[in-house]
């Protein structure tokens, strides 16, 4: 890491140079493209982000789980530079290249399930989800899709329909794609149900409101990201998957946020004892370059006719080079162990905070994907105002944290796995101080 790994504020945020750049943003960029941290970034790496005024901020968000192995990782940077010198694009549907195939081979090997697989590459998580639904519909000849409460799957028309949260993702953008239904997620902190009972509740609603004979796919995030890092009760996901298999329904795991070592295993599905028929990935897959994928059972993936899947930029060779380098780092540089270590550190520190502050209702997550939920201690109602105030205070002190949750009352922690322990502790110290001052 070439950047000094320290929190350093030389100006209030935003500093004058960042303020100048952000003023240009206001004039040039559509106002719907908002931002939460008032800085203009010029460099990032390890566990810090450097702004245009020389402020160095602790990064506990990784660009929403994208820069899992750190920004500008040397292996990724070298692979990208070498690929750019060779060629930047041919369109895989016109003139194929080995890099795409190598990424598909790696995904087929790494994703859960000991069965023949195929992969197809795309540009974004939403695009991967759309294609997974297309593939499931083609395979089954059915049209209905079930998503779950608290789920987030993207910003395109179909993925907005799948997404549970209205603001800011759906409000005013309808009508949405039809034949999308919603089932209740297991949310142990709020529903108190064990996995079997939560699954029985969801399955009953699916059977009554949709019917298995009409259902092409069930799609679920094993650990919902934007929905608040809710870890379903043990047995919930396996029971839903078993019902899907018994009824010929394609079970899709959306691991766009939880995939690629984030939870301490390569995929969260491994910890939650499921083997998805299809799995969607993006974010951490290429360490910051735009790439996404659908991987799954060969007989399902091969259902689409020739030319039915693809896209001009899908599986771009530069992004594929980045992905291959990132996968090498995930597999060979101790990233799984590092995610587990970060998870232990986060859980220990956050549990101490919870024990000392009744406004923290729950600490939850897996590995380097942890969260705290803020509540009113008397009513247990979500406290979005406190959450927003804590986030604002942390950012003002040079620590990037992200809010999430259907009710806006969760702070999620997604630090780069390259963050030093002392920097992570310092970030949590700032969080503790911010909360104690509110």
C-alpha positions in Angstrom: 0.0 0.0 0.0 1.4 3.3 -1.1 -1.1 5.4 0.9 -0.3 6.1 4.6 -2.9 4.2 6.5 -4.2 6.8 8.9 -7.2 9.0 9.5 -6.2 12.6 8.9 -8.5 15.7 8.6 -6.8 18.9 7.5 -10.0 20.7 6.6 -13.6 20.4 7.6 -15.6 18.3 5.1 -15.9 19.3 2.4 -12.6 21.1 2.0 -12.4 24.0 -0.5 -11.2 21.8 -3.5 -13.8 19.1 -2.8 -16.5 21.8 -2.5 -15.4 23.2 -5.9 -15.7 19.8 -7.5 -19.0 19.1 -5.9 -20.3 22.4 -7.1 -19.4 21.3 -10.7 -21.2 18.0 -10.0 -24.4 20.0 -9.0 -24.2 21.8 -12.4 -23.3 18.8 -14.6 -24.8 15.7 -13.0 -28.5 14.8 -12.7 -29.7 15.6 -9.2 -31.1 12.0 -8.8 -27.4 10.8 -8.6 -26.9 11.7 -5.0 -23.9 11.1 -2.7 -23.5 10.6 1.0 -19.9 11.6 1.7 -19.0 15.3 0.9 -15.6 14.7 -0.6 -14.0 14.4 -4.1 -11.8 11.3 -4.1 -8.4 11.4 -5.7 -6.8 8.2 -4.4 -7.7 5.2 -2.3 -6.1 2.0 -1.0 -5.8 -0.3 1.9 -8.4 1.1 4.4 -8.4 4.8 3.5 -9.8 7.2 0.9 -7.9 10.4 0.1 -9.8 13.5 -1.0 -8.8 16.5 -3.1 -7.9 18.5 0.0 -5.6 15.9 1.5 -8.1 14.5 4.0 -7.6 10.8 4.6 -10.8 9.0 5.6 -11.2 5.5 7.1 -13.2 3.4 4.6 -15.8 1.1 6.2 -17.9 0.8 3.1 -15.6 -0.5 0.3 -17.8 1.3 -2.3 -20.7 -0.8 -1.1 -18.8 -4.1 -0.9 -16.9 -3.6 -4.2 -13.3 -3.0 -3.3 -13.1 -6.0 -1.0 -9.4 -6.6 -1.6 -8.7 -2.9 -1.4 -8.7 -0.1 -4.0 -6.1 -0.4 -6.8 -4.8 -3.7 -5.6 -1.3 -4.2 -7.2 -2.2 -7.5 -8.8 -5.4 -6.1 -10.2 -3.7 -2.9 -11.4 -1.0 -4.9 -13.2 -3.5 -7.3 -14.8 -5.6 -4.4 -16.1 -2.7 -2.5 -17.4 -1.4 -5.5 -19.3 -4.8 -6.3 -20.8 -5.4 -2.6 -21.9 -2.2 -2.9 -23.9 -3.4 -6.0 -25.7 -7.0 -5.1 -26.5 -9.9 -3.4 -24.7 -12.9 -4.8 -26.6 -14.1 -7.1 -29.4 -17.6 -8.1 -28.0 -17.5 -11.7 -26.8 -20.6 -12.4 -29.0 -18.6 -11.5 -32.1 -15.0 -12.5 -31.4 -14.6 -14.6 -28.2 -11.5 -14.4 -26.0 -9.9 -16.6 -23.4 -10.3 -14.1 -20.4 -14.1 -14.4 -20.5 -13.9 -18.2 -20.6 -11.4 -18.3 -17.7 -13.7 -16.2 -15.5 -16.6 -18.5 -16.3 -14.4 -21.5 -15.5 -13.4 -20.0 -12.1 -17.1 -19.2 -11.2 -18.2 -22.7 -12.2 -15.5 -24.1 -9.8 -16.0 -21.7 -6.9 -19.7 -21.3 -6.6 -21.6 -23.8 -4.3 -22.8 -27.1 -5.7 -21.1 -30.2 -7.0 -22.8 -30.4 -10.3 -22.1 -29.3 -13.9 -22.4 -25.5 -14.3 -22.3 -22.8 -16.9 -21.8 -19.0 -16.5 -22.7 -15.9 -18.5 -21.1 -12.5 -17.8 -22.7 -9.1 -17.7 -22.0 -5.6 -16.5 -23.9 -5.0 -13.2 -25.7 -6.8 -10.5 -29.1 -5.7 -11.7 -28.3 -7.0 -15.2 -27.2 -10.3 -13.7 -30.5 -10.6 -11.8 -32.6 -9.7 -14.9 -30.8 -12.4 -16.8 -31.2 -15.0 -14.1 -35.0 -14.4 -14.2 -34.9 -14.7 -18.0 -33.1 -18.0 -17.8 -35.4 -19.4 -15.1 -38.5 -18.4 -17.1 -37.1 -20.0 -20.3 -36.2 -23.2 -18.4 -39.5 -23.6 -16.6 -41.9 -22.1 -19.2 -43.5 -20.3 -16.3 -43.7 -16.5 -15.6 -44.2 -15.7 -11.9 -41.3 -14.8 -9.6 -41.2 -14.5 -5.9 -38.9 -12.1 -4.1 -38.7 -11.4 -0.3 -39.3 -8.6 2.1 -36.3 -6.5 2.7 -34.7 -7.6 -0.5 -32.8 -5.3 -2.9 -32.0 -6.5 -6.4 -31.3 -3.4 -8.5 -32.6 -0.2 -10.2 -33.8 -1.5 -13.6 -37.6 -1.9 -14.2 -37.7 -5.6 -13.4 -35.2 -5.4 -10.5 -37.1 -2.4 -9.0 -40.2 -4.7 -9.0 -38.1 -7.3 -7.1 -36.8 -4.8 -4.7 -38.8 -4.3 -1.5 -37.9 -0.7 -0.5 -39.8 2.2 -2.1 -37.6 5.2 -1.3 -35.3 6.0 -2.9 -35.3 3.1 -5.4 -38.9 2.8 -6.7 -41.0 5.8 -5.7 -42.4 7.5 -8.8 -40.7 5.2 -11.3 -43.6 2.7 -11.9 -45.4 0.9 -13.4 -43.1 -2.1 -12.8 -42.7 -5.4 -14.4 -45.6 -7.8 -13.7 -45.7 -11.3 -12.3 -43.5 -10.4 -9.3 -44.8 -11.4 -5.8 -43.4 -11.0 -2.3 -43.0 -13.4 0.6 -42.0 -12.7 4.2 -38.3 -13.1 5.1 -37.0 -14.7 8.2 -36.1 -11.7 10.5 -35.3 -13.3 13.9 -34.8 -9.9 15.7 -38.3 -8.8 14.7 -40.5 -11.9 14.1 -39.0 -14.2 16.7 -39.6 -17.3 14.5 -37.3 -20.2 14.1 -36.2 -21.2 10.6 -38.8 -23.9 10.1 -41.7 -21.8 11.2 -40.5 -18.8 9.1 -40.1 -21.0 6.1 -43.6 -22.5 6.6 -45.1 -19.0 6.8 -43.3 -17.9 3.5 -44.2 -21.1 1.7 -47.9 -20.9 2.7 -48.1 -17.4 1.3 -46.3 -18.5 -1.9 -48.7 -21.4 -2.4 -51.8 -19.3 -1.7 -50.9 -16.1 -3.6 -48.9 -17.6 -6.6 -49.1 -21.4 -6.8 -46.1 -23.6 -7.6 -47.5 -24.4 -11.1 -47.1 -20.8 -12.1 -43.8 -20.1 -10.4 -40.6 -19.8 -12.4 -38.2 -18.7 -9.7 -37.7 -17.7 -6.1 -34.9 -15.1 -5.7 -33.4 -14.2 -2.3 -30.3 -12.6 -0.9 -28.8 -15.1 1.6 -27.9 -12.1 3.7 -29.9 -9.1 2.5 -27.6 -6.1 1.9 -29.6 -2.9 1.5 -32.3 -4.6 3.6 -30.2 -4.5 6.7 -27.8 -7.5 6.8 -30.5 -9.7 8.2 -29.2 -13.2 8.8 -32.2 -15.6 8.4 -32.9 -18.1 11.2 -31.1 -21.5 10.9 -33.0 -23.8 8.5 -35.0 -21.1 6.8 -33.1 -21.0 3.5 -32.7 -24.8 3.2 -36.4 -25.3 3.7 -37.3 -22.8 1.0 -34.8 -24.4 -1.3 -36.2 -27.9 -0.6 -39.7 -26.6 -1.5 -38.4 -25.1 -4.7 -36.7 -28.4 -5.7 -39.8 -30.4 -4.9 -41.9 -28.1 -7.1 -39.6 -27.5 -10.1 -39.0 -23.9 -9.1 -35.6 -22.4 -9.8 -33.9 -21.2 -6.6 -31.8 -18.1 -7.2 -29.3 -16.7 -4.6 -28.5 -13.1 -5.2 -24.9 -12.8 -3.8 -24.1 -9.5 -5.5 -23.2 -8.0 -2.1 -22.5 -11.1 0.1 -20.2 -12.9 -2.4 -16.5 -13.1 -2.9 -15.1 -13.6 0.6 -17.2 -10.9 2.2 -18.7 -13.2 4.8 -15.6 -15.3 5.5 -16.5 -18.0 2.9 -16.3 -17.4 -0.8 -20.2 -17.2 -0.8 -22.6 -16.7 2.1 -24.6 -19.7 0.7 -21.9 -22.0 1.9 -22.5 -20.9 5.5 -26.2 -21.0 5.3 -26.2 -24.5 3.8 -27.8 -23.9 0.4 -26.7 -24.8 -3.1 -28.5 -22.4 -5.4 -29.7 -23.5 -8.8 -28.5 -20.1 -10.0 -26.3 -17.5 -8.3 -25.9 -13.9 -9.3 -22.6 -12.1 -8.5 -21.1 -8.7 -9.1 -19.5 -6.0 -6.9 -16.4 -7.7 -5.4 -15.9 -9.9 -8.4 -13.6 -7.6 -10.3 -12.2 -5.3 -7.5 -13.9 -2.2 -8.8 -14.3 -2.8 -12.6 -17.9 -3.4 -13.9 -18.5 -7.1 -14.2 -21.3 -9.4 -13.1 -22.3 -13.0 -13.7 -25.0 -15.6 -13.5 -23.7 -19.1 -12.7 -25.7 -22.2 -12.2 -26.8 -25.7 -13.2 -25.9 -26.4 -16.8 -29.3 -27.7 -17.8 -30.9 -24.5 -16.6 -28.2 -22.1 -17.9 -28.4 -23.8 -21.3 -32.1 -23.3 -21.6 -31.8 -20.0 -23.4 -31.6 -20.2 -27.2 -28.4 -19.1 -29.0 -28.3 -15.3 -29.0 -30.8 -15.0 -26.1 -28.1 -14.0 -23.6 -25.3 -11.4 -23.9 -24.7 -7.7 -24.3 -22.2 -5.5 -26.0 -19.9 -5.0 -23.0 -20.8 -8.1 -21.0 -17.6 -9.8 -19.9 -15.4 -7.0 -21.2 -11.8 -8.3 -21.4 -10.3 -5.6 -19.1 -12.9 -6.4 -16.4 -12.3 -10.1 -16.9 -8.5 -9.5 -16.4 -9.3 -7.7 -13.1 -11.6 -10.5 -12.0 -9.0 -13.2 -12.6 -6.5 -11.2 -10.6 -9.0 -10.6 -7.8 -10.0 -14.3 -7.7 -6.3 -15.1 -7.4 -6.1 -12.8 -4.4 -9.2 -14.2 -2.8 -8.0 -17.8 -3.1 -4.3 -17.4 -2.4 -3.7 -14.4 -0.3 -5.6 -15.3 2.9 -8.7 -13.2 2.2 -11.2 -15.7 3.7 -9.2 -15.9 6.9 -8.9 -12.1 6.9 -12.6 -11.7 6.6 -13.2 -14.0 9.5 -10.7 -12.1 11.6 -12.4 -8.8 10.8 -15.7 -10.3 11.6 -14.5 -11.4 15.0 -13.1 -8.0 15.7 -16.2 -6.2 14.5 -18.6 -8.4 16.5 -16.5 -8.1 19.7 -16.4 -4.3 19.5 -20.0 -3.9 18.4 -21.3 -6.3 21.1 -19.6 -4.2 23.8 -21.3 -1.1 22.3 -24.7 -2.9 22.4 -24.2 -4.0 26.0 -23.6 -0.3 27.0 -26.2 1.3 24.8 -29.8 0.0 24.7 -30.4 1.9 21.5 -28.5 -0.8 19.7 -31.1 -3.6 19.3 -28.9 -6.2 17.6 -25.5 -6.9 16.2 -25.6 -9.3 13.3 -23.9 -10.5 10.1 -21.1 -12.8 9.0 -17.4 -12.1 8.5 -16.6 -8.6 7.2 -20.3 -8.0 6.6 -21.7 -6.8 9.9 -24.4 -4.4 11.0 -26.0 -2.8 14.0 -29.7 -2.0 14.2 -30.9 1.1 16.1 -34.1 1.1 18.0 -36.1 3.0 20.5 -35.3 1.1 23.7 -38.8 1.4 25.1 -40.8 0.4 22.0 -38.2 -1.4 19.9 -39.4 0.7 17.0 -36.7 1.5 14.3 -34.8 4.7 15.0 -33.9 6.1 11.6 -33.2 9.6 13.0 -30.5 8.3 15.3 -29.0 6.2 12.6 -28.7 9.2 10.2 -27.2 11.3 13.0 -24.5 8.7 13.8 -23.6 8.3 10.1 -23.3 12.1 9.7 -21.2 12.4 12.8 -18.8 9.6 11.8 -18.4 11.0 8.3 -17.7 14.4 9.8 -14.9 12.9 11.8 -13.4 11.1 8.8 -14.9 7.7 8.9 -17.1 6.5 6.0 -20.0 4.4 7.2 -23.2 3.4 5.3 -26.8 3.3 6.5 -29.2 0.7 5.2 -32.3 -1.3 6.2 -35.9 -1.1 5.0 -36.6 1.3 7.9 -33.3 3.2 7.6 -32.2 2.2 11.0 -29.1 0.0 10.3 -25.5 0.9 9.9 -23.5 -1.7 7.9 -19.8 -2.4 8.0 -18.1 -3.5 4.8 -14.4 -2.6 5.4 -11.8 -3.6 2.8 -10.2 -6.9 3.8 -6.8 -5.0 3.5 -7.7 -2.5 6.3 -5.1 -2.7 9.2 -6.6 -3.7 12.5 -5.5 -0.5 14.2 -7.3 1.6 11.6 -10.5 -0.6 12.0 -10.3 -0.1 15.8 -9.9 3.7 15.3 -13.0 3.8 13.1 -15.0 2.0 15.7 -13.6 4.4 18.4 -15.0 7.2 16.3 -18.4 5.4 16.0 -18.5 4.9 19.8 -17.7 8.5 20.4 -20.3 9.7 17.9 -23.0 7.5 19.5 -22.2 8.6 23.0 -22.6 12.2 22.0 -26.1 11.8 20.6 
